[in-house]
């Protein structure tokens, strides 16, 4: 029995070493596929890898392709046939518009993952990195200390029914895990930076809401990551090899009130907080910024990423305040 156990351990070590050797060779070859290179995060990491000397096969959907790109609709299985085989892939494609119909979210994020997995199996993809999201925790995206081990990934239930974005992200993760493809799935919190369409924009509208006081509280931490930190994180994951896990990946953990103060200072806007909680703010689906602020102020949104940092030896670089200034400069 012990001999069999030792043989299994040896087999795992040899297999891991082979995968790492293959990935090192791939890195030296500088070839990488990035799906969704026309998106907010995708365009940022594509620029990062190109500047770092990688040979990028980039796909776009929302604009015409340039000379170094080609069009790919993740919901169309045939479009994957044009992808090169046998090299690592980063999937940034998704549907960031959380007001989109649930059926479209399922088509893009669940159906798209099925198409990607089917192609990756046939193409011998050595490492598939899926940009996941802390939204997979469903209603548990608010609160403190939301570690991977202590927080369940949420599928459909009556509480998550109004949260199709998180449900579909969770289903995509589960499909990838069951596929047998070597993978990594960093779960990103709110991503901000020049060009972000949600986080900074919602805060701008929140602060300019005709002087209406902000929801009270804000001492609890909120996890955020600057878009400029995502590229170096992706490279660290590629250099390490498949983690075969979905792990929180955070740039900074900052009290919500401190984040608001930094944005207000960048825009030279006043801050005025309410003296009491207003239940209507928690139910204000018509104003996502106000609703987000109410929950963050009361409960925080903290996702420790110690496991990922220990695994990769990765530490995010840069000052979060500088990144907020850069994000604020492009939001009117």
N, C-alpha and C positions, 0 to 999 in steps of 0.2 A: 504493500500500500504506500509506504513512504517513498519507495523508488518511483512509483507512478506519479506521486505528487511532485517529486523533484524533477522528473522528466517534463511534466506540464509547465513548471516554472521555467525550465530551460527553454522550452518551446516558445513561451511568451516572450522571454528576453531576446531570443534569436529573431523572432518575428518583428518585435519592436525595433531592434537594431537594423533590420532590413528596410523597414519603412523609413526610419530616419536617414539611412544612407541614400535611399531613393529620393527623399525630399531634399537632402543636401545637394544631390546631383541636379534636381529640378531648379533649386535656387541658383546654382552655378550657371544653369542654362538660361536663367532669368525669364522664364515664360510663366505667364499667369493669366487666367481668365477672370474678368470682372464683369458681372452681369448687373446692369442698371447704372452704367457710368454717366448717365445724364441726370441722375438724381442728386439731391443735396449731399448725402453721404458718399454715394458712388463717385461723383465727380471729384470730391475732395481726395478720396483714397487713390483714385486713378492718377491724379496729378502727383500725389506723394510717391507712388511706386515708379512712375515714369521718371521723376526727378532722381529717384534712387537707382536708376539704371535697369529696371525691369523691362522686359519685353511684354507689353500688355495687349491682350486680345480683348477689347472692350466692346460691350454691346449697349445699344441705346434703344429707346422706344418712343419717347415723347418729342424727339426732334430728328431731322435727317442725320445720317451718320457722316462723319468726316472720313478722310482717307484711311485712318487707322482704326476705324470702327465699322460695325455692321449692325443692322436692325435685328432685334429679337423680341418677340412677344412671348412672355413666359407661359402664357396660356395655350400656346400653339406647339404641340410636340414636334412638328416638322421643322420648326425654326432652329431646334437644337442640333440638327444635322450639320450645320455649318461650323459648329464649335470644334476646335482642335482637340484631339484625344490625348489622354495620358498625362495631363498636367493639372496642377492645383487650380481650384476655382473659388472665388468669393462671390456669394450671392447677396447683393444689396437691394434687389428688386422687391417691391412691396407696394402697399397702398397706404401712404401716410395720411391721406384724408380720412379722418375717423368719422366724418359725417357721410361717407359713401355707403350705399346700400350693402346690407350684410351678404346678399347673394354675390355681389361683385367682389367683396373681400374674400369669400370662400373660393371664388373662381381664380383669383390672382394668387392668394397666399397658400391655399390648400391644393387647388388644382395645379398651380404653378410648381409647387414642391413635388407633387407626384410626377410631373413631366421631367423635372430636374433630376430626381432620383432615378427614374427609368433610364434617362440618358447616361447619367454618371456610372451606373452599373455596367452598361454596354461599353462605355468609353474608358473603363479602367481608371477613373479619376482617383488619384492617390490621396487627395485631401480636399474635402468640401467644407468651406467655412460659410455658415449661414448666419447673417446678422439678425439675431433674434432680439427680443425686447423684454424688459421687466413687466410688460403688459400681460405676459403669459400667467402671471400670478392673479389675474382677475381683480376681484374686489380687494385683494391683499396688496395692491400696489400702493396703498397708503399704510403708514405705520412705521415702526422703528425695528431695526435688526432683522430685516427680511432676508435671511440667508437662504441659500438653495436647499439646505437640509431641513430647515424649519418651515419652509413655505412651499405649499403644494402648487404644482402647475394646475391651472383651472380650465376644465372643459366647460361644456354647457351646464348651467344650473339656473334656478330662478334668479339668483343674485347677479350672475354674469350675463343674463339675457340681454341687457341693454349695452353690452360691451363686446360687439362682434370682432373688433380689431384684435383684442387680446385672445379671444377664443380661437380665432383662425391662426394666429401666431403660435398658440399652444399646439394646435393640431399639426402645423407644419413641423414643429420640433419633434413631435412624437413620430411622424412619418420618417424623418431623417434618422432618428435613433433606431428604428426597427429595420432600416434598409440594409444594414451591414456595411455601408460605405464608411471609410475612415473620415471622421468629421470633427468639427469644433463649432460650438454655437454660443458665442459671447452674447449675453443678454444686456443690451444697452439701456440706460435710463434716458431721461430727456437729453437730446443732443442739440447743442446750440452752437452758433457761430455765424459768420457772414453768409447770408442766403438762407438761414433756417426759416421755414414757413410757419412753424407752430409756436414753439416755446417763446422766443423773443417777441414775436408778433402778438401773442396773447397777452404777454406782460405789458407791452406798449398800450394795447387797448384797455387793459385793466387800470393802468395808471392814469390814463386820459379820460376816464369815464365820468366826465363832468364834475370832478371833485368828490365823487361818491366815496365814502370811507372804505378802506380795505378791510377784509375780514380780520378779526382780532387773532392774536397769537403769533406764531411764526418762529418760536425758539427751537423747534425740533428740526433735525437735519433733513435736507432733500438731496438726493444723489443726482448729479449731472455729469455730462462729459462733453468737452469741446470737440467739434468736428475735426480740428487739427490733431487731436490726440488719437483718433480712430485709426489713421493710417499706420503710425508706429505700432499700435496694438496689433493690427492685422499682421504686420511683418514679424512681430515677436511670436505670434501663434504659428505662422508658417515656418519659422526657424525652429520652433520646438517640435512641431509635428502634430498629428491628430490627438486632441485631448479626449475625444470620444465622450464628451460631456457638454452640458449646457451650464455655463457659469456666469454669474454677475460680473460686469466689466464697467467700472466707474472711474471717472476722472477726479471727482471731489465730492465731499459730503459737507454741505454748507447749510447753516440755519436759513430757513425760508425768508425770514425778515431781512437777513443780510444780503441775500440774492436780490430782493426787491430794492434795497437801498443802493446797491451797486448799479442796477439799471436806472433807477431814478436819478442818480448822480450823473450818469452818462447822458441822459436826456434833459437834465436840469428841470426835472418835474418834482412837485411836492409829494410828500407821503403823509397820509392821514389815516389812522386806523380807527375802526369802530370800537365801541365800548362793550359790545355784546355780540354773541353769535346769533346769526339770523338763519333759521332753518331753511328759508327759501333759497339761500345761496347753495346749499348742498343738493338741491333739486333743480337747479337752474340749467337744464340741458340746452336751453337756447343760447346761453353764454358760457362756452367751455372755459374761458379764461377765469371768469368769476367763480365757477364751480371748482376748477383746479385750485384756485387760491384758497377757497374755504377749506378744502380737505387738507391741503399742504400746511396751512396755518394751524389747523387743529391737531393733525395727526403726524405730520412729516411724511417723508417717502424715502426711506433709508435702506439701501441695498448693499450691505458689506460684501466686498469682493476679495477678501483675504485669500480664499482658495485659489483664485486665478492668479493673484500676485505671487503667491508662494509657488505655484506650479511653473509659471513662466519666468519668475524673477523680474517681472515688469513693474515699473513705476511710471505713472504718467508725468510727462514733463510740461513745463509752462505754468503760468500764473492764471488762475481762473478769473481774476478780475480783469486782466488784460483781454482775455478771450471774450468776456462780456462786453467790454468797450468796443471790440471789433464787431461783435454781433449787433450791438445797439446802433453803431454808425450806419448800418445799411437798412435799418427799419425806420420808416417814417410814420 
